[in-house]
Amino acid sequence: MTFSLYARPGAGSAAVEALLAVLDVPHDVIDVPKEADGSAPAWYCAINPRAEVPSLRLPDGGIMTESAAMMIHLADSHPSAGMAPGLTAPARAQYLRWLVYLAATAYATDLRLYYPDRYSTNPVHAPAIKAKASADLARDFDILDQEMGTGPFLLGDRMSAADIYAAMLFSWSDDVAGLFARHPKLKRLYEAVASHAKVKPVWQRNGMG
Ligand SMILES: N[C@@H](CCC(=O)N[C@@H](CS)C(=O)NCC(=O)O)C(=O)O
């Protein structure tokens, strides 16, 4: 059995799909449709009880949820591709720091930005939730830019799985042009990831190219 990635074009599955491609790991991509009311179909809720994409079916049949965990697992289990510093490598700590930072802050902020109605029982709050999320997202990326070092990648010269994840999140910004104008370093990182020969077709399939 190979890996199966449950995905939706342009969703958080894009980073995992790109990493699978970069690692040259045989896999299928199963697009998860939405029902007319926007919900996920019942067969998918049985796979991922939060009804979110991505989910990853492992070759042993087990299911993994949480995109950052998938990135860590896939990069670690295919070490020859060099997409993650090894367990005892000096860069390992910063690698984990940025992957978790991105998943726990920027991704979560994006969800508030794009689904503000889910963050209050009162629909009147949605515009204010969205406005705050937009400001928070800019701050999340300001911090990344300040702290990441000189680049071009998060860990310096070498691309890692964390860069693919970061690039996906930059592309979800509500002001990509403004983000890149303020932070040329983040723009350079994005362009290096997006122009990678294995990432490019995945970005295109996901409407990000
Ligand atoms: N923490 C999860 C978040 C996944 C997530 O929120 N995915 C979004 C798409 S980017 C989703 O499927 N939302 C459910 C919906 O659209 O109804 C992860 O990192 O995998």
Ligand as a Chemical Component Dictionary entry (heavy atoms), coordinates in Angstrom:
data_LIG
# 
_chem_comp.id                   LIG 
_chem_comp.type                 NON-POLYMER 
_chem_comp.pdbx_formal_charge   0 
_chem_comp.three_letter_code    LIG 
# 
loop_
_chem_comp_atom.comp_id 
_chem_comp_atom.atom_id 
_chem_comp_atom.alt_atom_id 
_chem_comp_atom.type_symbol 
_chem_comp_atom.charge 
_chem_comp_atom.model_Cartn_x 
_chem_comp_atom.model_Cartn_y 
_chem_comp_atom.model_Cartn_z 
_chem_comp_atom.pdbx_ordinal 
LIG N1  N1  N 0 -4.998  21.697 12.291 1  
LIG C1  C1  C 0 -5.437  21.160 11.025 2  
LIG C2  C2  C 0 -6.276  22.208 10.332 3  
LIG C3  C3  C 0 -6.879  21.699 9.039  4  
LIG C4  C4  C 0 -7.948  22.639 8.508  5  
LIG O1  O1  O 0 -8.496  23.486 9.238  6  
LIG N2  N2  N 0 -8.256  22.488 7.233  7  
LIG C5  C5  C 0 -9.272  23.322 6.621  8  
LIG C6  C6  C 0 -8.920  23.645 5.180  9  
LIG S1  S1  S 0 -7.445  24.565 5.044  10 
LIG C7  C7  C 0 -10.570 22.556 6.580  11 
LIG O2  O2  O 0 -10.638 21.440 6.094  12 
LIG N3  N3  N 0 -11.648 23.159 7.129  13 
LIG C8  C8  C 0 -12.936 22.557 7.184  14 
LIG C9  C9  C 0 -13.904 23.250 6.284  15 
LIG O3  O3  O 0 -13.506 23.850 5.286  16 
LIG O4  O4  O 0 -15.094 23.135 6.551  17 
LIG C10 C10 C 0 -4.230  20.763 10.179 18 
LIG O5  O5  O 0 -3.191  21.426 10.279 19 
LIG O6  O6  O 0 -4.293  19.777 9.430  20 
# 
loop_
_chem_comp_bond.comp_id 
_chem_comp_bond.atom_id_1 
_chem_comp_bond.atom_id_2 
_chem_comp_bond.value_order 
_chem_comp_bond.pdbx_ordinal 
LIG N1  C1  SING 1  
LIG C1  C2  SING 2  
LIG C1  C10 SING 3  
LIG C2  C3  SING 4  
LIG C3  C4  SING 5  
LIG C4  O1  DOUB 6  
LIG C4  N2  SING 7  
LIG N2  C5  SING 8  
LIG C5  C6  SING 9  
LIG C5  C7  SING 10 
LIG C6  S1  SING 11 
LIG C7  O2  DOUB 12 
LIG C7  N3  SING 13 
LIG N3  C8  SING 14 
LIG C8  C9  SING 15 
LIG C9  O3  DOUB 16 
LIG C9  O4  SING 17 
LIG C10 O5  DOUB 18 
LIG C10 O6  SING 19 
# 
